[in-house]
Amino acid sequence: MAKVKRKFKVFLAGIMQGSRQEPSLHNQDYRPKIKKILSRVKNIEIYCPYENHPRSLTYDQARLKEVFLDHLRKAASVDLLIAYLPEASMGTALEIWEASRAGRVIITISPLAENWVIKALVNRNFRNLEEFEQFVNRGELEVLLQTRRTKADDR
């Protein structure tokens, strides 16, 4: 009996509020761009926090905490976390931390290449979406994921 391939699970992290002091979001147009790039990759399933919680700024304290902690758990349970960080984001840094602690593959798209979180915890950083797209188009993302899965299966 042939073994069924499990889909690679991807958590699409990235800046939402950043350092804003008012309840507003950064432009989220990077999310569909990244999803379009990832549509070329076979056998993946993407979880996008913004798509699942577009009205999160209106949540009360209890709901906000529930969703935030759930996202941290999800970040630790996926195969790949991709984080878009044109500037620092405390929430995304925590998602990266949890994914790192769980041994997950982490990719950032960020000009902040000298940031310690990125330098210490991230497998690959791309300075912009174009560099990330070239990586995916060359098939290197699939190779990275498959290599990690094979190593995990060997344990």
Summary of the structure (lengths in Angstrom):
residues: 155
radius of gyration: 15.6
end to end distance: 22.3
largest distance: 56.4
contacts: 425
relative contact order: 0.16
helix: 48%
strand: 15%
